[in-house]
């Protein structure tokens, strides 16, 4: 059985591999299903959250509205054990209109325990890739850092996820 550190390392290598595939792609190829205009996306994802020496597995749902080839707005909700993480994000594409994309993402969010009575504001920022698996389907590996705005002694949370999404 893998240790928590080995699992986190495997997630990180997955992201690096996906990013290298996206960067090595043939220039000028348009992303399938993209006309460069506005689109919606929805995806399911699994994640691993690591803070200090604690690692928790989780899952979630994201939805994004791509305003232009370079800019998207996104909302997500994920859960890991007793923790809920609702987020709002701005996603900036570094390789717009390409089959495989690399992007930066960041924005505000909350960390809420079970019934949302105990919440703490967080800020998140990360790097990811969106790898086309067909005209509408894509794979999205991503790594984010999460920082508390107030609350527990400046704990940084590493959030590594892989999502499967649909463009429409």
Chimera marker file (.cmm) of the C-alpha trace (Angstrom):
<marker_set name="trace">
<marker id="1" x="0.000" y="0.000" z="0.000" r="1" g="1" b="0" radius="0.5"/>
<marker id="2" x="1.298" y="3.450" z="-0.865" r="1" g="1" b="0" radius="0.5"/>
<marker id="3" x="2.155" y="6.030" z="1.762" r="1" g="1" b="0" radius="0.5"/>
<marker id="4" x="0.511" y="9.449" z="1.702" r="1" g="1" b="0" radius="0.5"/>
<marker id="5" x="3.760" y="11.040" z="0.557" r="1" g="1" b="0" radius="0.5"/>
<marker id="6" x="4.079" y="8.581" z="-2.344" r="1" g="1" b="0" radius="0.5"/>
<marker id="7" x="0.487" y="9.313" z="-3.395" r="1" g="1" b="0" radius="0.5"/>
<marker id="8" x="1.113" y="13.078" z="-3.364" r="1" g="1" b="0" radius="0.5"/>
<marker id="9" x="4.317" y="12.595" z="-5.349" r="1" g="1" b="0" radius="0.5"/>
<marker id="10" x="2.441" y="10.463" z="-7.918" r="1" g="1" b="0" radius="0.5"/>
<marker id="11" x="-0.184" y="13.219" z="-8.335" r="1" g="1" b="0" radius="0.5"/>
<marker id="12" x="2.559" y="15.832" z="-8.820" r="1" g="1" b="0" radius="0.5"/>
<marker id="13" x="4.299" y="13.714" z="-11.492" r="1" g="1" b="0" radius="0.5"/>
<marker id="14" x="0.964" y="13.233" z="-13.277" r="1" g="1" b="0" radius="0.5"/>
<marker id="15" x="0.544" y="17.003" z="-13.460" r="1" g="1" b="0" radius="0.5"/>
<marker id="16" x="4.095" y="17.550" z="-14.720" r="1" g="1" b="0" radius="0.5"/>
<marker id="17" x="3.638" y="14.888" z="-17.397" r="1" g="1" b="0" radius="0.5"/>
<marker id="18" x="0.340" y="16.410" z="-18.520" r="1" g="1" b="0" radius="0.5"/>
<marker id="19" x="1.858" y="19.901" z="-18.665" r="1" g="1" b="0" radius="0.5"/>
<marker id="20" x="4.818" y="18.645" z="-20.714" r="1" g="1" b="0" radius="0.5"/>
<marker id="21" x="2.457" y="16.948" z="-23.197" r="1" g="1" b="0" radius="0.5"/>
<marker id="22" x="0.525" y="20.215" z="-23.561" r="1" g="1" b="0" radius="0.5"/>
<marker id="23" x="3.686" y="22.273" z="-24.080" r="1" g="1" b="0" radius="0.5"/>
<marker id="24" x="5.122" y="19.804" z="-26.620" r="1" g="1" b="0" radius="0.5"/>
<marker id="25" x="1.972" y="19.883" z="-28.743" r="1" g="1" b="0" radius="0.5"/>
<marker id="26" x="2.131" y="20.959" z="-32.364" r="1" g="1" b="0" radius="0.5"/>
<marker id="27" x="1.681" y="24.773" z="-32.531" r="1" g="1" b="0" radius="0.5"/>
<marker id="28" x="-1.431" y="26.230" z="-34.114" r="1" g="1" b="0" radius="0.5"/>
<marker id="29" x="-3.792" y="23.298" z="-33.579" r="1" g="1" b="0" radius="0.5"/>
<marker id="30" x="-7.193" y="24.433" z="-32.405" r="1" g="1" b="0" radius="0.5"/>
<marker id="31" x="-8.788" y="22.786" z="-29.401" r="1" g="1" b="0" radius="0.5"/>
<marker id="32" x="-11.586" y="20.460" z="-30.589" r="1" g="1" b="0" radius="0.5"/>
<marker id="33" x="-15.006" y="21.968" z="-30.098" r="1" g="1" b="0" radius="0.5"/>
<marker id="34" x="-13.625" y="25.474" z="-29.601" r="1" g="1" b="0" radius="0.5"/>
<marker id="35" x="-14.618" y="28.272" z="-31.870" r="1" g="1" b="0" radius="0.5"/>
<marker id="36" x="-12.748" y="30.779" z="-29.747" r="1" g="1" b="0" radius="0.5"/>
<marker id="37" x="-16.079" y="32.050" z="-28.390" r="1" g="1" b="0" radius="0.5"/>
<marker id="38" x="-18.023" y="31.552" z="-25.203" r="1" g="1" b="0" radius="0.5"/>
<marker id="39" x="-18.499" y="28.004" z="-23.868" r="1" g="1" b="0" radius="0.5"/>
<marker id="40" x="-19.549" y="26.216" z="-20.677" r="1" g="1" b="0" radius="0.5"/>
<marker id="41" x="-17.682" y="23.364" z="-19.030" r="1" g="1" b="0" radius="0.5"/>
<marker id="42" x="-18.570" y="20.961" z="-16.244" r="1" g="1" b="0" radius="0.5"/>
<marker id="43" x="-16.342" y="18.362" z="-14.608" r="1" g="1" b="0" radius="0.5"/>
<marker id="44" x="-16.045" y="15.852" z="-11.810" r="1" g="1" b="0" radius="0.5"/>
<marker id="45" x="-12.719" y="15.509" z="-10.015" r="1" g="1" b="0" radius="0.5"/>
<marker id="46" x="-10.865" y="13.605" z="-7.312" r="1" g="1" b="0" radius="0.5"/>
<marker id="47" x="-8.291" y="15.329" z="-5.149" r="1" g="1" b="0" radius="0.5"/>
<marker id="48" x="-5.720" y="14.910" z="-2.418" r="1" g="1" b="0" radius="0.5"/>
<marker id="49" x="-5.420" y="17.653" z="0.218" r="1" g="1" b="0" radius="0.5"/>
<marker id="50" x="-2.227" y="17.806" z="2.254" r="1" g="1" b="0" radius="0.5"/>
<marker id="51" x="-1.639" y="20.135" z="5.210" r="1" g="1" b="0" radius="0.5"/>
<marker id="52" x="1.310" y="19.663" z="7.541" r="1" g="1" b="0" radius="0.5"/>
<marker id="53" x="1.436" y="15.878" z="7.963" r="1" g="1" b="0" radius="0.5"/>
<marker id="54" x="-2.256" y="15.173" z="7.268" r="1" g="1" b="0" radius="0.5"/>
<marker id="55" x="-3.483" y="13.954" z="3.868" r="1" g="1" b="0" radius="0.5"/>
<marker id="56" x="-7.152" y="13.545" z="2.945" r="1" g="1" b="0" radius="0.5"/>
<marker id="57" x="-8.696" y="12.252" z="-0.254" r="1" g="1" b="0" radius="0.5"/>
<marker id="58" x="-11.681" y="14.086" z="-1.689" r="1" g="1" b="0" radius="0.5"/>
<marker id="59" x="-13.951" y="14.649" z="-4.666" r="1" g="1" b="0" radius="0.5"/>
<marker id="60" x="-15.845" y="17.536" z="-6.206" r="1" g="1" b="0" radius="0.5"/>
<marker id="61" x="-17.652" y="19.267" z="-9.028" r="1" g="1" b="0" radius="0.5"/>
<marker id="62" x="-16.552" y="22.297" z="-11.094" r="1" g="1" b="0" radius="0.5"/>
<marker id="63" x="-18.373" y="24.424" z="-13.610" r="1" g="1" b="0" radius="0.5"/>
<marker id="64" x="-16.744" y="27.094" z="-15.776" r="1" g="1" b="0" radius="0.5"/>
<marker id="65" x="-17.896" y="29.766" z="-18.162" r="1" g="1" b="0" radius="0.5"/>
<marker id="66" x="-15.231" y="30.515" z="-20.777" r="1" g="1" b="0" radius="0.5"/>
<marker id="67" x="-15.717" y="34.183" z="-21.655" r="1" g="1" b="0" radius="0.5"/>
<marker id="68" x="-12.965" y="34.264" z="-24.284" r="1" g="1" b="0" radius="0.5"/>
<marker id="69" x="-10.224" y="31.905" z="-25.500" r="1" g="1" b="0" radius="0.5"/>
<marker id="70" x="-7.940" y="33.210" z="-22.720" r="1" g="1" b="0" radius="0.5"/>
<marker id="71" x="-10.309" y="33.917" z="-19.775" r="1" g="1" b="0" radius="0.5"/>
<marker id="72" x="-12.784" y="31.752" z="-17.839" r="1" g="1" b="0" radius="0.5"/>
<marker id="73" x="-14.717" y="32.113" z="-14.589" r="1" g="1" b="0" radius="0.5"/>
<marker id="74" x="-15.206" y="29.013" z="-12.490" r="1" g="1" b="0" radius="0.5"/>
<marker id="75" x="-17.014" y="27.784" z="-9.406" r="1" g="1" b="0" radius="0.5"/>
<marker id="76" x="-16.280" y="24.559" z="-7.578" r="1" g="1" b="0" radius="0.5"/>
<marker id="77" x="-17.376" y="22.596" z="-4.550" r="1" g="1" b="0" radius="0.5"/>
<marker id="78" x="-15.281" y="19.795" z="-3.117" r="1" g="1" b="0" radius="0.5"/>
<marker id="79" x="-15.431" y="17.619" z="-0.049" r="1" g="1" b="0" radius="0.5"/>
<marker id="80" x="-12.737" y="15.758" z="1.883" r="1" g="1" b="0" radius="0.5"/>
<marker id="81" x="-13.858" y="13.909" z="5.032" r="1" g="1" b="0" radius="0.5"/>
<marker id="82" x="-15.617" y="16.587" z="7.152" r="1" g="1" b="0" radius="0.5"/>
<marker id="83" x="-14.299" y="19.541" z="5.123" r="1" g="1" b="0" radius="0.5"/>
<marker id="84" x="-16.174" y="21.433" z="2.381" r="1" g="1" b="0" radius="0.5"/>
<marker id="85" x="-14.267" y="23.732" z="-0.011" r="1" g="1" b="0" radius="0.5"/>
<marker id="86" x="-16.443" y="26.091" z="-2.094" r="1" g="1" b="0" radius="0.5"/>
<marker id="87" x="-14.322" y="28.244" z="-4.460" r="1" g="1" b="0" radius="0.5"/>
<marker id="88" x="-14.650" y="30.974" z="-7.068" r="1" g="1" b="0" radius="0.5"/>
<marker id="89" x="-11.801" y="31.244" z="-9.568" r="1" g="1" b="0" radius="0.5"/>
<marker id="90" x="-10.472" y="33.137" z="-12.532" r="1" g="1" b="0" radius="0.5"/>
<marker id="91" x="-8.733" y="30.831" z="-15.027" r="1" g="1" b="0" radius="0.5"/>
<marker id="92" x="-6.166" y="32.313" z="-17.419" r="1" g="1" b="0" radius="0.5"/>
<marker id="93" x="-5.245" y="30.174" z="-20.425" r="1" g="1" b="0" radius="0.5"/>
<marker id="94" x="-1.568" y="30.311" z="-21.411" r="1" g="1" b="0" radius="0.5"/>
<marker id="95" x="-2.129" y="28.443" z="-24.698" r="1" g="1" b="0" radius="0.5"/>
<marker id="96" x="-5.558" y="29.550" z="-25.965" r="1" g="1" b="0" radius="0.5"/>
<marker id="97" x="-7.213" y="27.748" z="-28.885" r="1" g="1" b="0" radius="0.5"/>
<marker id="98" x="-4.848" y="24.791" z="-28.668" r="1" g="1" b="0" radius="0.5"/>
<marker id="99" x="-5.872" y="21.175" z="-28.350" r="1" g="1" b="0" radius="0.5"/>
<marker id="100" x="-4.026" y="20.916" z="-25.029" r="1" g="1" b="0" radius="0.5"/>
<marker id="101" x="-3.945" y="23.957" z="-22.774" r="1" g="1" b="0" radius="0.5"/>
<marker id="102" x="-1.900" y="25.065" z="-19.764" r="1" g="1" b="0" radius="0.5"/>
<marker id="103" x="-3.522" y="27.569" z="-17.410" r="1" g="1" b="0" radius="0.5"/>
<marker id="104" x="-3.199" y="29.547" z="-14.184" r="1" g="1" b="0" radius="0.5"/>
<marker id="105" x="-6.104" y="29.620" z="-11.748" r="1" g="1" b="0" radius="0.5"/>
<marker id="106" x="-6.776" y="31.577" z="-8.560" r="1" g="1" b="0" radius="0.5"/>
<marker id="107" x="-9.372" y="33.225" z="-6.386" r="1" g="1" b="0" radius="0.5"/>
<marker id="108" x="-11.166" y="33.240" z="-3.026" r="1" g="1" b="0" radius="0.5"/>
<marker id="109" x="-12.776" y="30.316" z="-1.267" r="1" g="1" b="0" radius="0.5"/>
<marker id="110" x="-13.946" y="28.961" z="2.044" r="1" g="1" b="0" radius="0.5"/>
<marker id="111" x="-12.961" y="26.077" z="4.245" r="1" g="1" b="0" radius="0.5"/>
<marker id="112" x="-16.088" y="24.897" z="6.054" r="1" g="1" b="0" radius="0.5"/>
<marker id="113" x="-16.428" y="22.120" z="8.589" r="1" g="1" b="0" radius="0.5"/>
<marker id="114" x="-19.483" y="19.845" z="8.133" r="1" g="1" b="0" radius="0.5"/>
<marker id="115" x="-22.503" y="22.106" z="8.606" r="1" g="1" b="0" radius="0.5"/>
<marker id="116" x="-20.873" y="25.389" z="7.466" r="1" g="1" b="0" radius="0.5"/>
<marker id="117" x="-21.155" y="26.858" z="11.012" r="1" g="1" b="0" radius="0.5"/>
<marker id="118" x="-17.371" y="27.005" z="11.302" r="1" g="1" b="0" radius="0.5"/>
<marker id="119" x="-15.887" y="28.665" z="8.172" r="1" g="1" b="0" radius="0.5"/>
<marker id="120" x="-12.550" y="30.262" z="7.338" r="1" g="1" b="0" radius="0.5"/>
<marker id="121" x="-11.743" y="32.375" z="4.242" r="1" g="1" b="0" radius="0.5"/>
<marker id="122" x="-8.976" y="31.064" z="1.996" r="1" g="1" b="0" radius="0.5"/>
<marker id="123" x="-7.179" y="32.175" z="-1.150" r="1" g="1" b="0" radius="0.5"/>
<marker id="124" x="-6.045" y="29.628" z="-3.746" r="1" g="1" b="0" radius="0.5"/>
<marker id="125" x="-3.715" y="29.749" z="-6.747" r="1" g="1" b="0" radius="0.5"/>
<marker id="126" x="-2.521" y="26.999" z="-9.027" r="1" g="1" b="0" radius="0.5"/>
<marker id="127" x="-1.327" y="25.608" z="-12.326" r="1" g="1" b="0" radius="0.5"/>
<marker id="128" x="-3.018" y="22.990" z="-14.468" r="1" g="1" b="0" radius="0.5"/>
<marker id="129" x="-3.476" y="21.492" z="-17.894" r="1" g="1" b="0" radius="0.5"/>
<marker id="130" x="-6.567" y="20.699" z="-19.928" r="1" g="1" b="0" radius="0.5"/>
<marker id="131" x="-5.915" y="17.736" z="-22.216" r="1" g="1" b="0" radius="0.5"/>
<marker id="132" x="-8.470" y="17.029" z="-24.945" r="1" g="1" b="0" radius="0.5"/>
<marker id="133" x="-9.659" y="13.433" z="-25.166" r="1" g="1" b="0" radius="0.5"/>
<marker id="134" x="-12.072" y="14.168" z="-27.994" r="1" g="1" b="0" radius="0.5"/>
<marker id="135" x="-14.228" y="16.957" z="-29.357" r="1" g="1" b="0" radius="0.5"/>
<marker id="136" x="-16.031" y="17.622" z="-26.044" r="1" g="1" b="0" radius="0.5"/>
<marker id="137" x="-14.280" y="15.460" z="-23.401" r="1" g="1" b="0" radius="0.5"/>
<marker id="138" x="-11.108" y="16.496" z="-21.560" r="1" g="1" b="0" radius="0.5"/>
<marker id="139" x="-8.795" y="15.468" z="-18.712" r="1" g="1" b="0" radius="0.5"/>
<marker id="140" x="-7.675" y="18.150" z="-16.255" r="1" g="1" b="0" radius="0.5"/>
<marker id="141" x="-4.758" y="17.541" z="-13.858" r="1" g="1" b="0" radius="0.5"/>
<marker id="142" x="-4.095" y="20.469" z="-11.530" r="1" g="1" b="0" radius="0.5"/>
<marker id="143" x="-2.159" y="21.526" z="-8.440" r="1" g="1" b="0" radius="0.5"/>
<marker id="144" x="-3.262" y="24.383" z="-6.148" r="1" g="1" b="0" radius="0.5"/>
<marker id="145" x="-1.938" y="25.971" z="-3.017" r="1" g="1" b="0" radius="0.5"/>
<marker id="146" x="-4.488" y="27.181" z="-0.460" r="1" g="1" b="0" radius="0.5"/>
<marker id="147" x="-3.760" y="29.807" z="2.190" r="1" g="1" b="0" radius="0.5"/>
<marker id="148" x="-5.939" y="30.894" z="5.101" r="1" g="1" b="0" radius="0.5"/>
<marker id="149" x="-6.821" y="34.593" z="5.170" r="1" g="1" b="0" radius="0.5"/>
<marker id="150" x="-7.550" y="34.326" z="8.886" r="1" g="1" b="0" radius="0.5"/>
<marker id="151" x="-7.707" y="31.428" z="11.277" r="1" g="1" b="0" radius="0.5"/>
<marker id="152" x="-5.203" y="28.629" z="11.919" r="1" g="1" b="0" radius="0.5"/>
<marker id="153" x="-1.545" y="29.672" z="12.065" r="1" g="1" b="0" radius="0.5"/>
<marker id="154" x="-0.927" y="30.352" z="8.380" r="1" g="1" b="0" radius="0.5"/>
<marker id="155" x="-1.296" y="26.720" z="7.320" r="1" g="1" b="0" radius="0.5"/>
<marker id="156" x="-0.695" y="26.086" z="3.632" r="1" g="1" b="0" radius="0.5"/>
<marker id="157" x="-2.768" y="23.339" z="2.035" r="1" g="1" b="0" radius="0.5"/>
<marker id="158" x="-1.566" y="21.559" z="-1.110" r="1" g="1" b="0" radius="0.5"/>
<marker id="159" x="-4.452" y="20.444" z="-3.330" r="1" g="1" b="0" radius="0.5"/>
<marker id="160" x="-3.680" y="18.072" z="-6.216" r="1" g="1" b="0" radius="0.5"/>
<marker id="161" x="-6.584" y="16.968" z="-8.406" r="1" g="1" b="0" radius="0.5"/>
<marker id="162" x="-7.487" y="15.197" z="-11.622" r="1" g="1" b="0" radius="0.5"/>
<marker id="163" x="-10.806" y="15.929" z="-13.293" r="1" g="1" b="0" radius="0.5"/>
<marker id="164" x="-12.792" y="14.598" z="-16.223" r="1" g="1" b="0" radius="0.5"/>
<marker id="165" x="-14.809" y="17.304" z="-17.953" r="1" g="1" b="0" radius="0.5"/>
<marker id="166" x="-17.238" y="18.073" z="-20.760" r="1" g="1" b="0" radius="0.5"/>
<marker id="167" x="-17.411" y="21.204" z="-22.950" r="1" g="1" b="0" radius="0.5"/>
<marker id="168" x="-20.759" y="22.328" z="-24.336" r="1" g="1" b="0" radius="0.5"/>
<link id1="1" id2="2" r="1" g="1" b="0" radius="0.2"/>
<link id1="2" id2="3" r="1" g="1" b="0" radius="0.2"/>
<link id1="3" id2="4" r="1" g="1" b="0" radius="0.2"/>
<link id1="4" id2="5" r="1" g="1" b="0" radius="0.2"/>
<link id1="5" id2="6" r="1" g="1" b="0" radius="0.2"/>
<link id1="6" id2="7" r="1" g="1" b="0" radius="0.2"/>
<link id1="7" id2="8" r="1" g="1" b="0" radius="0.2"/>
<link id1="8" id2="9" r="1" g="1" b="0" radius="0.2"/>
<link id1="9" id2="10" r="1" g="1" b="0" radius="0.2"/>
<link id1="10" id2="11" r="1" g="1" b="0" radius="0.2"/>
<link id1="11" id2="12" r="1" g="1" b="0" radius="0.2"/>
<link id1="12" id2="13" r="1" g="1" b="0" radius="0.2"/>
<link id1="13" id2="14" r="1" g="1" b="0" radius="0.2"/>
<link id1="14" id2="15" r="1" g="1" b="0" radius="0.2"/>
<link id1="15" id2="16" r="1" g="1" b="0" radius="0.2"/>
<link id1="16" id2="17" r="1" g="1" b="0" radius="0.2"/>
<link id1="17" id2="18" r="1" g="1" b="0" radius="0.2"/>
<link id1="18" id2="19" r="1" g="1" b="0" radius="0.2"/>
<link id1="19" id2="20" r="1" g="1" b="0" radius="0.2"/>
<link id1="20" id2="21" r="1" g="1" b="0" radius="0.2"/>
<link id1="21" id2="22" r="1" g="1" b="0" radius="0.2"/>
<link id1="22" id2="23" r="1" g="1" b="0" radius="0.2"/>
<link id1="23" id2="24" r="1" g="1" b="0" radius="0.2"/>
<link id1="24" id2="25" r="1" g="1" b="0" radius="0.2"/>
<link id1="25" id2="26" r="1" g="1" b="0" radius="0.2"/>
<link id1="26" id2="27" r="1" g="1" b="0" radius="0.2"/>
<link id1="27" id2="28" r="1" g="1" b="0" radius="0.2"/>
<link id1="28" id2="29" r="1" g="1" b="0" radius="0.2"/>
<link id1="29" id2="30" r="1" g="1" b="0" radius="0.2"/>
<link id1="30" id2="31" r="1" g="1" b="0" radius="0.2"/>
<link id1="31" id2="32" r="1" g="1" b="0" radius="0.2"/>
<link id1="32" id2="33" r="1" g="1" b="0" radius="0.2"/>
<link id1="33" id2="34" r="1" g="1" b="0" radius="0.2"/>
<link id1="34" id2="35" r="1" g="1" b="0" radius="0.2"/>
<link id1="35" id2="36" r="1" g="1" b="0" radius="0.2"/>
<link id1="36" id2="37" r="1" g="1" b="0" radius="0.2"/>
<link id1="37" id2="38" r="1" g="1" b="0" radius="0.2"/>
<link id1="38" id2="39" r="1" g="1" b="0" radius="0.2"/>
<link id1="39" id2="40" r="1" g="1" b="0" radius="0.2"/>
<link id1="40" id2="41" r="1" g="1" b="0" radius="0.2"/>
<link id1="41" id2="42" r="1" g="1" b="0" radius="0.2"/>
<link id1="42" id2="43" r="1" g="1" b="0" radius="0.2"/>
<link id1="43" id2="44" r="1" g="1" b="0" radius="0.2"/>
<link id1="44" id2="45" r="1" g="1" b="0" radius="0.2"/>
<link id1="45" id2="46" r="1" g="1" b="0" radius="0.2"/>
<link id1="46" id2="47" r="1" g="1" b="0" radius="0.2"/>
<link id1="47" id2="48" r="1" g="1" b="0" radius="0.2"/>
<link id1="48" id2="49" r="1" g="1" b="0" radius="0.2"/>
<link id1="49" id2="50" r="1" g="1" b="0" radius="0.2"/>
<link id1="50" id2="51" r="1" g="1" b="0" radius="0.2"/>
<link id1="51" id2="52" r="1" g="1" b="0" radius="0.2"/>
<link id1="52" id2="53" r="1" g="1" b="0" radius="0.2"/>
<link id1="53" id2="54" r="1" g="1" b="0" radius="0.2"/>
<link id1="54" id2="55" r="1" g="1" b="0" radius="0.2"/>
<link id1="55" id2="56" r="1" g="1" b="0" radius="0.2"/>
<link id1="56" id2="57" r="1" g="1" b="0" radius="0.2"/>
<link id1="57" id2="58" r="1" g="1" b="0" radius="0.2"/>
<link id1="58" id2="59" r="1" g="1" b="0" radius="0.2"/>
<link id1="59" id2="60" r="1" g="1" b="0" radius="0.2"/>
<link id1="60" id2="61" r="1" g="1" b="0" radius="0.2"/>
<link id1="61" id2="62" r="1" g="1" b="0" radius="0.2"/>
<link id1="62" id2="63" r="1" g="1" b="0" radius="0.2"/>
<link id1="63" id2="64" r="1" g="1" b="0" radius="0.2"/>
<link id1="64" id2="65" r="1" g="1" b="0" radius="0.2"/>
<link id1="65" id2="66" r="1" g="1" b="0" radius="0.2"/>
<link id1="66" id2="67" r="1" g="1" b="0" radius="0.2"/>
<link id1="67" id2="68" r="1" g="1" b="0" radius="0.2"/>
<link id1="68" id2="69" r="1" g="1" b="0" radius="0.2"/>
<link id1="69" id2="70" r="1" g="1" b="0" radius="0.2"/>
<link id1="70" id2="71" r="1" g="1" b="0" radius="0.2"/>
<link id1="71" id2="72" r="1" g="1" b="0" radius="0.2"/>
<link id1="72" id2="73" r="1" g="1" b="0" radius="0.2"/>
<link id1="73" id2="74" r="1" g="1" b="0" radius="0.2"/>
<link id1="74" id2="75" r="1" g="1" b="0" radius="0.2"/>
<link id1="75" id2="76" r="1" g="1" b="0" radius="0.2"/>
<link id1="76" id2="77" r="1" g="1" b="0" radius="0.2"/>
<link id1="77" id2="78" r="1" g="1" b="0" radius="0.2"/>
<link id1="78" id2="79" r="1" g="1" b="0" radius="0.2"/>
<link id1="79" id2="80" r="1" g="1" b="0" radius="0.2"/>
<link id1="80" id2="81" r="1" g="1" b="0" radius="0.2"/>
<link id1="81" id2="82" r="1" g="1" b="0" radius="0.2"/>
<link id1="82" id2="83" r="1" g="1" b="0" radius="0.2"/>
<link id1="83" id2="84" r="1" g="1" b="0" radius="0.2"/>
<link id1="84" id2="85" r="1" g="1" b="0" radius="0.2"/>
<link id1="85" id2="86" r="1" g="1" b="0" radius="0.2"/>
<link id1="86" id2="87" r="1" g="1" b="0" radius="0.2"/>
<link id1="87" id2="88" r="1" g="1" b="0" radius="0.2"/>
<link id1="88" id2="89" r="1" g="1" b="0" radius="0.2"/>
<link id1="89" id2="90" r="1" g="1" b="0" radius="0.2"/>
<link id1="90" id2="91" r="1" g="1" b="0" radius="0.2"/>
<link id1="91" id2="92" r="1" g="1" b="0" radius="0.2"/>
<link id1="92" id2="93" r="1" g="1" b="0" radius="0.2"/>
<link id1="93" id2="94" r="1" g="1" b="0" radius="0.2"/>
<link id1="94" id2="95" r="1" g="1" b="0" radius="0.2"/>
<link id1="95" id2="96" r="1" g="1" b="0" radius="0.2"/>
<link id1="96" id2="97" r="1" g="1" b="0" radius="0.2"/>
<link id1="97" id2="98" r="1" g="1" b="0" radius="0.2"/>
<link id1="98" id2="99" r="1" g="1" b="0" radius="0.2"/>
<link id1="99" id2="100" r="1" g="1" b="0" radius="0.2"/>
<link id1="100" id2="101" r="1" g="1" b="0" radius="0.2"/>
<link id1="101" id2="102" r="1" g="1" b="0" radius="0.2"/>
<link id1="102" id2="103" r="1" g="1" b="0" radius="0.2"/>
<link id1="103" id2="104" r="1" g="1" b="0" radius="0.2"/>
<link id1="104" id2="105" r="1" g="1" b="0" radius="0.2"/>
<link id1="105" id2="106" r="1" g="1" b="0" radius="0.2"/>
<link id1="106" id2="107" r="1" g="1" b="0" radius="0.2"/>
<link id1="107" id2="108" r="1" g="1" b="0" radius="0.2"/>
<link id1="108" id2="109" r="1" g="1" b="0" radius="0.2"/>
<link id1="109" id2="110" r="1" g="1" b="0" radius="0.2"/>
<link id1="110" id2="111" r="1" g="1" b="0" radius="0.2"/>
<link id1="111" id2="112" r="1" g="1" b="0" radius="0.2"/>
<link id1="112" id2="113" r="1" g="1" b="0" radius="0.2"/>
<link id1="113" id2="114" r="1" g="1" b="0" radius="0.2"/>
<link id1="114" id2="115" r="1" g="1" b="0" radius="0.2"/>
<link id1="115" id2="116" r="1" g="1" b="0" radius="0.2"/>
<link id1="116" id2="117" r="1" g="1" b="0" radius="0.2"/>
<link id1="117" id2="118" r="1" g="1" b="0" radius="0.2"/>
<link id1="118" id2="119" r="1" g="1" b="0" radius="0.2"/>
<link id1="119" id2="120" r="1" g="1" b="0" radius="0.2"/>
<link id1="120" id2="121" r="1" g="1" b="0" radius="0.2"/>
<link id1="121" id2="122" r="1" g="1" b="0" radius="0.2"/>
<link id1="122" id2="123" r="1" g="1" b="0" radius="0.2"/>
<link id1="123" id2="124" r="1" g="1" b="0" radius="0.2"/>
<link id1="124" id2="125" r="1" g="1" b="0" radius="0.2"/>
<link id1="125" id2="126" r="1" g="1" b="0" radius="0.2"/>
<link id1="126" id2="127" r="1" g="1" b="0" radius="0.2"/>
<link id1="127" id2="128" r="1" g="1" b="0" radius="0.2"/>
<link id1="128" id2="129" r="1" g="1" b="0" radius="0.2"/>
<link id1="129" id2="130" r="1" g="1" b="0" radius="0.2"/>
<link id1="130" id2="131" r="1" g="1" b="0" radius="0.2"/>
<link id1="131" id2="132" r="1" g="1" b="0" radius="0.2"/>
<link id1="132" id2="133" r="1" g="1" b="0" radius="0.2"/>
<link id1="133" id2="134" r="1" g="1" b="0" radius="0.2"/>
<link id1="134" id2="135" r="1" g="1" b="0" radius="0.2"/>
<link id1="135" id2="136" r="1" g="1" b="0" radius="0.2"/>
<link id1="136" id2="137" r="1" g="1" b="0" radius="0.2"/>
<link id1="137" id2="138" r="1" g="1" b="0" radius="0.2"/>
<link id1="138" id2="139" r="1" g="1" b="0" radius="0.2"/>
<link id1="139" id2="140" r="1" g="1" b="0" radius="0.2"/>
<link id1="140" id2="141" r="1" g="1" b="0" radius="0.2"/>
<link id1="141" id2="142" r="1" g="1" b="0" radius="0.2"/>
<link id1="142" id2="143" r="1" g="1" b="0" radius="0.2"/>
<link id1="143" id2="144" r="1" g="1" b="0" radius="0.2"/>
<link id1="144" id2="145" r="1" g="1" b="0" radius="0.2"/>
<link id1="145" id2="146" r="1" g="1" b="0" radius="0.2"/>
<link id1="146" id2="147" r="1" g="1" b="0" radius="0.2"/>
<link id1="147" id2="148" r="1" g="1" b="0" radius="0.2"/>
<link id1="148" id2="149" r="1" g="1" b="0" radius="0.2"/>
<link id1="149" id2="150" r="1" g="1" b="0" radius="0.2"/>
<link id1="150" id2="151" r="1" g="1" b="0" radius="0.2"/>
<link id1="151" id2="152" r="1" g="1" b="0" radius="0.2"/>
<link id1="152" id2="153" r="1" g="1" b="0" radius="0.2"/>
<link id1="153" id2="154" r="1" g="1" b="0" radius="0.2"/>
<link id1="154" id2="155" r="1" g="1" b="0" radius="0.2"/>
<link id1="155" id2="156" r="1" g="1" b="0" radius="0.2"/>
<link id1="156" id2="157" r="1" g="1" b="0" radius="0.2"/>
<link id1="157" id2="158" r="1" g="1" b="0" radius="0.2"/>
<link id1="158" id2="159" r="1" g="1" b="0" radius="0.2"/>
<link id1="159" id2="160" r="1" g="1" b="0" radius="0.2"/>
<link id1="160" id2="161" r="1" g="1" b="0" radius="0.2"/>
<link id1="161" id2="162" r="1" g="1" b="0" radius="0.2"/>
<link id1="162" id2="163" r="1" g="1" b="0" radius="0.2"/>
<link id1="163" id2="164" r="1" g="1" b="0" radius="0.2"/>
<link id1="164" id2="165" r="1" g="1" b="0" radius="0.2"/>
<link id1="165" id2="166" r="1" g="1" b="0" radius="0.2"/>
<link id1="166" id2="167" r="1" g="1" b="0" radius="0.2"/>
<link id1="167" id2="168" r="1" g="1" b="0" radius="0.2"/>
</marker_set>
